[in-house]
Amino acid sequence: MVVGPVHGRRTVSPQGRPSRAEAEEAVRTLLRWAGDDPSREGLLGTPDRVVRSYEEFFAGYASDPMELLARTFEETDGYDEMVVLRDIRFESYCEHHMVPIIGVAHVAYLPRSRVVGISKLARVVEVYAKRLQIQEKMTSQIANTIDEVLQPLGVAVVIEAAHQCMTTRGVHKPGVSMVTSRMLGAFRNDASTRREFLAMIGNSSPAGAMF
């Protein structure tokens, strides 16, 4: 039985989640479907390795990004300029083809009265990346979560990524990157604040015009 959504995700109840043995058997089925023999020596350990890899690839389902941002600090000595964390590398997986999305995220917020440890911003990116994703949704999830928990004057998220669903299959167009953004509060309403953020992350390419 599927329940949820919880903070932008759908969770599966313990009764509805397959066992590890069932997951490994599913891998063997796919190996047979691909035309190989899962009982041959080179593939004997593959089901176990694939399931363990999935535990790592999709670890984000086990974490609550809201809780990551719960501890904040109000002793800022009056700091009221934007906080920017750029070039946060991430690896995610396309929910349509389950192949990698690899890129970087740039995250900024304009504090209202409190700040959060910068590692927590990177962890929020990681939690959403470690789920089946589309880039547009992931961009919004990161920005909306930061905005909801910290309630800052503004939030900005830009993600640049390469999608192997279009580089290793389908149209086979390597070297193409996708850029998405989500601007909230001051970053959406104040052009000068938005330009300052884009300058800080070094986005001077023509793609920056979309923001």
PAZAPA-4460 file (N, C-alpha, C; in steps of 0.05 Angstrom, whole numbers, plus 32768, in hexadecimal, padded with zeros to 4 digits):
% residues 211
    n_x    n_y    n_z   ca_x   ca_y   ca_z    c_x    c_y    c_z   seq   type   mol
   8011   7FE8   8000   8000   8000   8000   8011   8019   8000     1      M     A
   800B   802C   7FEF   801B   8044   7FED   800D   805A   7FFE     2      V     A
   801C   8068   800E   8012   807D   801E   8023   8096   8019     3      V     A
   801A   80AE   8023   8029   80C6   801E   8016   80D9   800F     4      G     A
   8020   80F0   8004   803C   80F8   8004   8046   8103   801E     5      P     A
   8060   8101   8024   806D   810C   803B   8085   811D   8031     6      V     A
   8082   8138   8035   8098   814A   802C   80A1   8144   8010     7      H     A
   808E   8143   7FFD   8095   8140   7FE2   809C   8123   7FD9     8      G     A
   8095   8110   7FEA   809B   80F4   7FE1   8084   80E2   7FE8     9      R     A
   8083   80CB   7FDB   806F   80B7   7FE2   807E   80A0   7FEF    10      R     A
   8074   8097   8005   8081   8081   8014   8071   8067   8011    11      T     A
   807E   8051   8014   8072   8037   8012   8070   802B   802D    12      V     A
   8059   8021   8035   8056   8015   8050   8067   7FFC   8051    13      S     A
   806F   7FF3   806A   807F   7FDB   806D   8071   7FC3   8060    14      P     A
   8056   7FC2   8061   8048   7FAB   8055   804B   7FAA   8037    15      Q     A
   804E   7FC2   802A   804F   7FC3   800D   806B   7FC3   8001    16      G     A
   807F   7FC5   8012   809B   7FC5   8008   80A5   7FA9   8004    17      R     A
   80B0   7FA3   7FEC   80BA   7F88   7FE7   80D1   7F82   7FFA    18      P     A
   80D5   7F68   7FFF   80EC   7F60   8010   8105   7F62   7FFF    19      S     A
   811C   7F60   800D   8136   7F60   7FFF   8137   7F48   7FEB    20      R     A
   812D   7F31   7FF4   812E   7F19   7FE2   811D   7F1E   7FC9    21      A     A
   8106   7F2B   7FCC   80F5   7F31   7FB5   8103   7F46   7FA3    22      E     A
   8111   7F59   7FAF   811F   7F6D   7F9E   8135   7F5F   7F8E    23      A     A
   8144   7F4D   7F9B   815A   7F3F   7F8D   814E   7F2E   7F77    24      E     A
   8138   7F21   7F7C   812C   7F11   7F67   8123   7F22   7F4F    25      E     A
   811A   7F3A   7F55   8112   7F4C   7F3F   812A   7F53   7F2E    26      A     A
   8142   7F56   7F3A   815A   7F5B   7F2B   8160   7F43   7F19    27      V     A
   815D   7F2B   7F24   8162   7F13   7F14   814F   7F12   7EFC    28      R     A
   8136   7F1A   7F00   8123   7F1B   7EEA   812C   7F2E   7ED4    29      T     A
   8135   7F45   7EDC   813F   7F59   7EC8   8158   7F4E   7EBA    30      L     A
   8169   7F40   7EC8   8180   7F35   7EBB   8178   7F21   7EA6    31      L     A
   8164   7F10   7EAD   815A   7EFD   7E99   814D   7F0B   7E82    32      R     A
   813E   7F20   7E88   8130   7F2F   7E73   8144   7F3C   7E60    33      W     A
   815B   7F45   7E6B   8170   7F51   7E5A   817E   7F3C   7E48    34      A     A
   817A   7F23   7E4E   8186   7F0E   7E3D   819D   7EFF   7E4A    35      G     A
   81A2   7F04   7E64   81B9   7EF8   7E71   81AF   7EE2   7E85    36      D     A
   81C3   7ED5   7E91   81BD   7EBF   7EA3   81C5   7EC7   7EBF    37      D     A
   81B3   7ECE   7ED1   81BA   7ED7   7EEC   81C9   7EC2   7EFD    38      P     A
   81C9   7EA9   7EF3   81D7   7E94   7F02   81F4   7E91   7EFA    39      S     A
   81FD   7EA0   7EE5   8219   7E9D   7EDE   822A   7EAB   7EF2    40      R     A
   8244   7EA3   7EF3   8255   7EAC   7F08   8257   7ECA   7F0B    41      E     A
   8259   7ED8   7EF5   825D   7EF5   7EF6   8245   7F04   7F00    42      G     A
   822D   7EF7   7F00   8215   7F05   7F08   8209   7EFB   7F22    43      L     A
   8216   7EE7   7F2E   820B   7EDB   7F46   8207   7EF0   7F5D    44      L     A
   8219   7F02   7F60   8217   7F15   7F75   820A   7F2F   7F6C    45      G     A
   8202   7F31   7F53   81F7   7F4A   7F49   81DD   7F52   7F57    46      T     A
   81C9   7F40   7F5B   81B1   7F49   7F69   81B6   7F56   7F84    47      P     A
   81C7   7F4A   7F94   81CD   7F56   7FAE   81DB   7F71   7FAB    48      D     A
   81ED   7F73   7F98   81FB   7F8D   7F94   81E8   7FA2   7F8A    49      R     A
   81D6   7F9B   7F78   81C3   7FAE   7F6E   81B0   7FB9   7F84    50      V     A
   81A7   7FA6   7F95   8195   7FAF   7FAB   81A4   7FC0   7FBE    51      V     A
   81BD   7FBA   7FC5   81CC   7FCB   7FD7   81D2   7FE6   7FCA    52      R     A
   81D6   7FE7   7FB0   81D9   8000   7FA2   81C0   8011   7FA3    53      S     A
   81A9   8004   7FA0   8190   8013   7FA1   818B   801F   7FBD    54      Y     A
   8194   8011   7FD2   8192   801C   7FED   81A2   8036   7FEF    55      E     A
   81B8   8038   7FE1   81C8   8051   7FE0   81BC   8065   7FCE    56      E     A
   81B5   805D   7FB5   81AA   806F   7FA1   8191   807E   7FAB    57      F     A
   8180   806F   7FBA   8166   807A   7FC2   8163   807D   7FE0    58      F     A
   8179   8084   7FED   817A   8088   800A   8169   80A0   8013    59      A     A
   8163   80B2   8000   8154   80C9   8007   8137   80C4   8011    60      G     A
   812C   80AD   8009   8111   80A6   8013   8110   80A2   8031    61      Y     A
   8127   809C   803D   8127   8097   805A   812D   80B0   806A    62      A     A
   8130   80C7   805E   8137   80DF   806C   8121   80F4   8068    63      S     A
   811D   8105   807D   810A   811B   807C   811A   8135   8079    64      D     A
   8119   8142   8062   8128   815B   805F   811F   8171   8071    65      P     A
   8106   8171   807A   80FD   8185   808D   810C   8183   80A7    66      M     A
   8111   816B   80B0   811F   8167   80C9   813C   8170   80C8    67      E     A
   8148   816E   80B0   8164   8176   80AD   8167   8194   80B2    68      L     A
   8153   81A3   80AC   8155   81C0   80AE   8149   81CA   80C9    69      L     A
   8141   81B8   80DA   8133   81C0   80F3   8144   81D0   8106    70      A     A
   815E   81CA   8107   8170   81D8   811A   817B   81F1   810C    71      R     A
   8175   8208   8116   817E   8221   810A   818C   8232   8120    72      T     A
   8199   8248   8117   81A8   825A   8129   819E   8276   8125    73      F     A
   819A   8284   813B   8191   82A0   813A   81A7   82B3   8140    74      E     A
   81BE   82AA   814A   81D4   82BC   8151   81E4   82C1   8137    75      E     A
   81DC   82D5   8128   81E9   82DB   810F   81F7   82F6   810E    76      T     A
   81F7   8305   8125   8203   831F   8127   81F7   8332   8111    77      D     A
   81DE   832E   810B   81D1   8340   80F8   81D6   833A   80DB    78      G     A
   81E1   8322   80D5   81E6   831B   80B9   81CC   8319   80AA    79      Y     A
   81C9   8328   8094   81B0   8328   8085   81B4   8327   8067    80      D     A
   81CC   831D   805F   81D1   831A   8042   81CC   82FD   803A    81      E     A
   81CC   82F7   8021   81C5   82DC   8018   81DB   82C8   801F    82      M     A
   81D2   82B0   8024   81E4   8299   8029   81E2   8288   8010    83      V     A
   81F9   8282   8004   81FA   8273   7FEB   820C   825B   7FED    84      V     A
   8202   8244   7FE6   8212   822C   7FE4   8210   8223   7FC7    85      L     A
   8227   8223   7FBA   8227   821D   7F9D   8237   8203   7F97    86      R     A
   8231   81F8   7F7F   823F   81E0   7F76   823C   81C8   7F88    87      D     A
   8224   81C4   7F91   821E   81AC   7FA2   821A   8195   7F8E    88      I     A
   822D   8184   7F8C   822B   816E   7F79   8217   8159   7F82    89      R     A
   8207   814F   7F70   81F4   813A   7F78   81F1   8125   7F61    90      F     A
   81E8   810E   7F69   81E1   80F9   7F56   81C5   80F0   7F5D    91      E     A
   81B4   80F0   7F49   8199   80E7   7F4C   8192   80D4   7F36    92      S     A
   8178   80CB   7F36   816F   80B8   7F22   8155   80C0   7F16    93      Y     A
   8153   80C1   7EFC   813B   80C8   7EEE   8124   80B5   7EF4    94      C     A
   810E   80C0   7EFC   80F7   80AE   7F03   80EA   80A1   7EEB    95      E     A
   80F1   80AA   7ED3   80E5   809F   7EBB   80F5   8087   7EB0    96      H     A
   8110   8088   7EB2   8120   8073   7EA7   8133   8067   7EBC    97      H     A
   8135   8073   7ED4   8146   8069   7EE9   8163   8069   7EE1    98      M     A
   816C   807D   7ED2   8188   8081   7ECB   8191   809B   7ED8    99      V     A
   81AC   809F   7EDB   81B6   80B5   7EEB   81B0   80D1   7EE0   100      P     A
   81AC   80E3   7EF3   81AC   8100   7EEF   81C4   810A   7F00   101      I     A
   81D8   8116   7EF4   81EF   811F   7F03   81F3   813D   7EFE   102      I     A
   81F6   814B   7F14   81F9   8168   7F11   8201   8176   7F2A   103      G     A
   81FC   8190   7F2B   8202   81A0   7F42   81E9   81B2   7F48   104      V     A
   81E6   81B8   7F62   81D1   81CA   7F6B   81DE   81E2   7F78   105      A     A
   81D2   81F9   7F74   81D9   8212   7F81   81C2   821B   7F91   106      H     A
   81C6   821F   7FAB   81B0   8225   7FBE   81B7   823F   7FCD   107      V     A
   81A3   8250   7FCF   81A7   8269   7FDE   818D   8270   7FED   108      A     A
   8191   827E   8004   817A   8289   8012   8182   82A3   801E   109      Y     A
   816E   82B4   8023   8172   82CF   802F   8166   82CD   804B   110      L     A
   8177   82CB   8060   816C   82C7   807B   815A   82DD   8084   111      P     A
   8145   82D5   8093   8134   82E8   80A0   813E   82ED   80BC   112      R     A
   8142   82D8   80CB   814B   82DC   80E7   815D   82C4   80F0   113      S     A
   815F   82AF   80E0   816E   8298   80E8   817B   828B   80D1   114      R     A
   8191   827C   80D7   81A0   826F   80C2   81A2   8251   80C9   115      V     A
   81AA   8241   80B6   81AD   8224   80BA   81C9   821C   80B2   116      V     A
   81D3   8207   80BE   81EE   81FD   80B6   81EF   81F7   8099   117      G     A
   8204   81FF   808B   8205   81FC   806E   8205   81DF   8066   118      I     A
   8210   81CD   8077   820F   81B1   806F   81F3   81A7   806D   119      S     A
   81E0   81B3   807B   81C4   81AB   807A   81B8   81B1   805F   120      K     A
   81C1   81C7   8053   81B7   81CE   8038   81C0   81B9   8024   121      L     A
   81D9   81B1   8027   81E3   819C   8015   81D4   8181   8019   122      A     A
   81CD   817C   8033   81BF   8163   8039   81A3   8164   802D   123      R     A
   8196   817B   802D   817B   817D   8021   817D   8176   8004   124      V     A
   8191   8180   7FF6   8195   8179   7FDA   8198   815B   7FD7   125      V     A
   81A9   8150   7FE8   81AF   8133   7FE7   8196   8122   7FEB   126      E     A
   8186   812A   7FFF   816E   811A   8005   815B   8119   7FED   127      V     A
   8156   8130   7FE0   8144   8130   7FC9   8151   8122   7FB1   128      Y     A
   816C   8125   7FAE   8179   8118   7F98   8178   80FA   7F9A   129      A     A
   8179   80EF   7FB3   817A   80D3   7FB7   815D   80C7   7FB6   130      K     A
   814E   80D0   7FA4   8133   80C5   7F9E   8130   80C5   7F80   131      R     A
   811D   80B6   7F76   8116   80B8   7F5A   810C   80D4   7F54   132      L     A
   8116   80E1   7F3F   8111   80FD   7F3C   810D   8105   7F1F   133      Q     A
   8101   811D   7F1C   8105   812D   7F04   8111   8147   7F0F   134      I     A
   8121   8154   7EFF   8131   816B   7F08   811F   8182   7F11   135      Q     A
   8109   8186   7F02   80F7   819D   7F08   80EB   8199   7F24   136      E     A
   80E3   8181   7F2A   80D7   817C   7F44   80EB   817F   7F5B   137      K     A
   8103   8174   7F56   8118   8175   7F6A   811F   8192   7F71   138      M     A
   8120   81A3   7F5C   8127   81C0   7F60   8112   81CD   7F72   139      T     A
   80F9   81C8   7F6D   80E3   81D3   7F7D   80E3   81C8   7F99   140      S     A
   80E8   81AE   7F9C   80E7   81A2   7FB7   80FC   81AE   7FC9   141      Q     A
   8114   81B2   7FBE   812A   81BD   7FCF   8123   81DA   7FD7   142      I     A
   811A   81EA   7FC4   8114   8206   7FCB   80FC   8208   7FDE   143      A     A
   80E7   81F8   7FD8   80CF   81FA   7FE9   80D4   81F1   8006   144      N     A
   80E5   81DC   8009   80EC   81D2   8024   80FB   81E7   8034   145      T     A
   810F   81F3   8027   811E   8208   8035   810C   8220   803C   146      I     A
   80FB   8227   802A   80E9   823E   802F   80D6   8238   8046   147      D     A
   80CB   821F   8046   80B7   8218   805A   80C3   8217   8076   148      E     A
   80DB   820B   8079   80E7   8207   8093   80F5   8221   809D   149      V     A
   8105   822E   808D   8114   8245   8096   8104   825F   8095   150      L     A
   80F0   8260   8084   80E0   8278   8080   80F1   8290   807C   151      Q     A
   8104   828F   8068   8116   82A5   8063   8108   82BB   8052   152      P     A
   8117   82CF   804C   810C   82E4   803A   810C   82DB   801D   153      L     A
   811B   82C7   8017   811B   82BC   7FFB   812C   82A3   7FF9   154      G     A
   8126   8293   7FE5   8136   827A   7FE0   813A   8279   7FC2   155      V     A
   8152   826F   7FBA   8158   826B   7F9E   8166   8251   7F9A   156      A     A
   815E   8241   7F87   816B   8228   7F80   816E   8226   7F62   157      V     A
   8186   8220   7F5A   818C   821B   7F3E   819A   8200   7F3C   158      V     A
   8190   81EF   7F2A   819C   81D5   7F26   81A4   81D2   7F09   159      I     A
   81BD   81C9   7F05   81C8   81C3   7EEA   81CF   81A5   7EE9   160      E     A
   81C5   8196   7ED6   81CA   817A   7ED7   81C9   816E   7EBB   161      A     A
   81D8   8157   7EB8   81D7   8147   7EA0   81C6   812E   7EA5   162      A     A
   81B5   8128   7E92   81A2   8111   7E95   81AA   80FB   7E82   163      H     A
   81B1   80E4   7E8E   81B9   80CE   7E7D   81A1   80C1   7E6E   164      Q     A
   8189   80C9   7E75   8172   80BF   7E66   8172   80CB   7E4A   165      C     A
   8181   80E1   7E46   8183   80EC   7E2A   819F   80EB   7E1F   166      M     A
   81B3   80E3   7E30   81CE   80E1   7E25   81D7   80C4   7E1F   167      T     A
   81CB   80B0   7E2D   81D3   8094   7E28   81BC   8084   7E1B   168      T     A
   81A5   8091   7E17   818F   8083   7E0A   817F   8098   7DFB   169      R     A
   8169   8090   7DEE   8158   80A3   7DE0   8166   80B3   7DCB   170      G     A
   8167   80CE   7DCF   8173   80DF   7DBB   8191   80DF   7DBA   171      V     A
   819E   80D4   7DCF   81BB   80D1   7DD0   81C9   80EC   7DCB   172      H     A
   81C4   80FF   7DDC   81D0   811A   7DD9   81E2   8120   7DF1   173      K     A
   81FB   8117   7DF0   820D   811D   7E07   8215   813B   7E07   174      P     A
   821E   8144   7E1E   8227   8160   7E21   8211   8174   7E25   175      G     A
   81F8   816A   7E29   81E1   817C   7E2D   81DB   817D   7E4B   176      V     A
   81D8   8195   7E56   81D1   8197   7E72   81B6   81A6   7E74   177      S     A
   81A8   819F   7E89   818E   81AC   7E8E   8191   81BE   7EA6   178      M     A
   8185   81D6   7EA4   8186   81EA   7EBA   816A   81F0   7EC2   179      V     A
   8165   81EE   7EDD   814B   81F5   7EE8   814F   8208   7F00   180      T     A
   813B   8218   7F06   813E   822A   7F1C   8123   822D   7F2B   181      S     A
   8125   8234   7F44   810D   823B   7F54   8115   8253   7F65   182      R     A
   8107   8269   7F61   810C   8282   7F70   80F4   8289   7F80   183      M     A
   80F8   828D   7F9A   80E2   8294   7FAC   80E9   82AE   7FBB   184      L     A
   80D4   82BC   7FC3   80D8   82D4   7FD3   80E8   82E9   7FC5   185      G     A
   80FD   82F4   7FD2   810D   830A   7FC8   811B   8302   7FAE   186      A     A
   8122   82E9   7FAB   812F   82E0   7F92   811D   82E1   7F7A   187      F     A
   8103   82DE   7F7F   80F0   82E0   7F69   80E7   82FC   7F64   188      R     A
   80E4   830C   7F7A   80D8   8326   7F77   80EC   833D   7F72   189      N     A
   8105   8338   7F7A   811A   834D   7F78   812E   8345   7F63   190      D     A
   812F   8352   7F4D   8141   834B   7F37   815E   834E   7F3F   191      A     A
   8164   8362   7F4F   8180   8366   7F57   818A   8350   7F6A   192      S     A
   8179   8346   7F7B   8180   8330   7F8D   8184   8317   7F7C   193      T     A
   8173   8313   7F68   8175   82FB   7F57   818F   82FD   7F47   194      R     A
   8196   8315   7F3D   81AF   8318   7F2D   81C7   8313   7F3F   195      R     A
   81C6   831C   7F57   81DD   8318   7F6A   81E1   82FA   7F6E   196      E     A
   81CC   82EC   7F72   81CE   82CF   7F76   81DA   82C1   7F5E   197      F     A
   81D0   82C8   7F46   81DA   82BB   7F2D   81F7   82C2   7F29   198      L     A
   81FF   82DB   7F30   821B   82E2   7F2D   822D   82D2   7F40   199      A     A
   8223   82CD   7F58   8232   82BE   7F6C   8236   82A1   7F65   200      M     A
   8223   8296   7F56   8227   827A   7F4E   8234   8278   7F33   201      I     A
   823B   828F   7F27   8249   8290   7F0E   8239   8289   7EF6   202      G     A
   821F   828E   7EF8   820D   8287   7EE1   820B   829F   7ECE   203      N     A
   821F   82A1   7EBD   8220   82B7   7EAA   821B   82AD   7E8E   204      S     A
   8214   8293   7E8B   820E   8287   7E71   81F3   8290   7E67   205      S     A
   81ED   828D   7E4D   81D3   8294   7E42   81BC   8287   7E51   206      P     A
   81C2   826F   7E5D   81AC   8261   7E6C   81A3   8272   7E83   207      A     A
   81B4   8283   7E8E   81AC   8294   7EA4   8196   82A7   7E9D   208      G     A
   8191   82AB   7E84   817C   82BE   7E7B   8160   82B4   7E83   209      A     A
   815E   8299   7E87   8143   828E   7E8D   813B   8295   7EAA   210      M     A
   814E   829E   7EBA   8147   82A5   7ED6   813F   82C2   7ED8   211      F     A
***
